[in-house]
Amino acid sequence: MATEEELFASVDALLEEEPQLPPPAERARLREAAGITQARLALALKTSTQTVKNWENGRSEPKSPRLEAYQRLLKGWAAKYPAHGAPAATPAPAAAPQPEMPETVSGPAASEPENAPPAETPSAPAAPERPASRRPAASSRRPAAKKAAKPPVDPRFPHGPLAVLDGDGSAYGVDGIVLDCPATTIPELVEWTLRESGLGAPKLNRYGKDSDPLIVLTAAAAVKLGLPERLEGHEQRRSLRLPEDHPVVKQVMKAKWQLTQRGFGPWARIYRKAQGRDRQCVQLAILSWDALDERSWPGVSEMEPADIARVLGVYAQRVITPRGSTAVSGLELMTALRPPTKPERDEETGNWVSAHNPGSLGTEPMDPAPPEATPEHPVVVNSGWTGGFLDEEAYQWVRSVDKLTDEECTLPFAVGLDLNTAFLAAAARLVVGLSAPDHFHAPKFNPKIPGSWLVDLSHIELDPRLPSPFTPDGSRPTGPAWYQTHTVAYAQELGYDIHPIEAYLRRETGAYLDPWHDRLKNAYVDTLADLGVTRDLDDRQFLAAMEKHKQVDPALAAVLSAIKATVKGGVGKLRERPQGKSYKEGERWPALERPTWRPDIRAAVISKARVNMHRKLLNMSRMTGLFPLAVLSDCVVYPSPGASPLDFLPYAASGKPQPGGFRLGPTPGLAKLEGVQSMLWAVDLMEKGLNPARHIKGGDAVMDEGE
């Protein structure tokens, strides 16, 4: 039989335990029975309304000293309003809204309860309320987003793919989540991220890998963790990294973590070798080290942490968890959607082994054919190749001023049209080579076989008021040259006989970029729709919506910019050139060790995009008699009788756009207004040898653009 002393000891132990709160639903019932609003309760407990909401839906739990105060209040309410029903108290008047301070919660305490009903969330997650001491961002005045079905939450990653860590230990996640991060060193941060944070994202393909969690460090967080706020020589962004003898690097190594060969830079990957199927890797992005390039993520680095989390969270949900620059993320997305390997059972042993995943690029790098390579590539230098190279680049063309007609010069306006993500549109259903190139002499041309063809197209004569479809500068070819399949196929489409002299072709082919195209197209269209630019708008409504879409929600406008940069950067990364002054021709550079170093695929995308542009230019000339003044990549400038594309684009009698020409709309490959200037302005630039398409958006001209 227990003694009195033992009983008292047991009771004292219970008293010392953390106070127990009623279930989240009961907390809400008691507050409502008392007639108290969430805002007034937040004011009394000196926290934010969002925090109270989190307590009442089970997303987070209070911490001392609010925990004890909240428990005392709930006990008092429970005595007055028991669950079986009691006279309701007279509702207290609601207090005026007060500045809100987000309450931080620990990772495990913030997980969803098992019985919580699935909550709807805006297609663009809203940011949590901010501390009163911080300046309000413009995005806090955004209109409510449309409700959309929330993707299923992976129970392994209840708090989303990433968090933005501030100097006070608050880690801002997606959907308004705020986690409490106690880490004071980088190794502690890595351990917390992997063990407690609940961050990460599921794989995008059944044979792929889960996305590693991303922690974005503000300047204050970086300093708190022992990192410099800025790095010396930060203008040399590509070479940014901490020296190997820096205390933080030593801490990482001492804790038996590793850094990739790129070292500790703006995007640092800290990992341990995988044990079994469990990956141990955390991605860090340091804002004050220019991790988020202003050109791809306009204004994001200057946002509040909660808004940064929202921007990156939407991007992660629709594209991929950022893994570096948008170019790096674009390339990583290709591999994530088309993993190089898949598990396969060995027929002899019965064991599961790693096998090639059909339709992917495999695990080993592949050397290009000499004409597909760059002049410094080992296959060129070591072979002494002098046969020329593919010149499949985007247009940079300006019509000669002496080719302008008097009628064109009297038109008052120059109107620029920009094709939405032209490279992405070109990637749709694009068949590319998956195997190594084979060499052929005098082959018969086949437009269905991807590769590089040595062909003489100099005999093809087209209207001089249009750029040649065969060269980036729009000039007529002067002799045999190497072309990608789509360029040669277009010459055949125009009715000319094609007799290749030589070719490098690939026997194994596939639409490698199709899932990449589909995911980025959906991301682009969905984000534009969130900004009020939807597919159901007519052309006038579309132009009006595009004129103001960036002001609707600056955060989502930044996401849209990042998506576009992901497309262009991802295509560019397929032929990444060597970097650094110490590089010597003929040496291999790091990018060559990637299976995704595929200049032939890049050439295929750009060739198809340029051909698509020329086809529209030609159709426009036939339907309207109008010819472009200039073309720069996916932007074309036309002389116009009015200041709107509606004044010169071809429409049928029914009012519908004529097929074949430029059409306005929000999907990849359709056009939007790039800018409007006077015709006199455009002619003045053309006389100086400058490209109006480069400047029509802003109206300014740069004299040293080097055209």
Buried (B, 14 or more C-beta within 10 A) or exposed (E): EEEEEEEEEEEEEEEEEEBEBBEBBBBBBBBBBBBBBBBBBBBBBEBBBBBBBBBBBBBBBBBEEBBEBBBEBBEEBBEEBEEEEEEEEEEEEEBEEBEBBBBBBBBEBBBBEEEEEEEEBBBBBBBBBBBEEEEEBEBBEBEEBEEBEBEEBBEEBBBBBBBBBBBBBBBBBBBBBBBBBEBEBBBBBBBBBBEBBBBBBBBBBEBBBBBBBBBBBBBBBBBBBEBBEBBEEBEEBEEBBBEEEBEBBEBBEEBEBEBEEBBBBBBBBBBBEEEEEEBBBBBBBBBBBBBBBEEBBBBBBEBBBBBBBBBBBBBBBBBBBBBBBBBBBBBBBBBBBBBBBBEEEEEEEEEEEEEBBEBBBEEEBBBBBBBBBBEBBBBBBEEEBEEEBBBBBBBBBBBEBEBBEEEBEEBEBBBBBBBBBBBBBBBBEBBBBBBEBEEBEEBEBBEEBBBBBBBBBBEBEBEBBBBBBBBBEBEBBEEBBBBBBBBBBBBEEEEEEBEBEBBBBBEEBBBBBBBBBBBBBEBBBBBBBBBBBBEEBEBEEBBBBBEEBBEBBBBBBBBBBBBBBBBBBBBBBBBBEBEEEEEEEEEEBEBBEBBBBBBBBBBBBBBBBBBBBBBBBBBBBEBBEBBBBBBBBBBBBBBBEEBBBBEBBBBEEEEEBBEBBBBBBBBBBBBBBBBBBBBEBBBBBBEEEBBBBBBBBEEEBEEEEEB
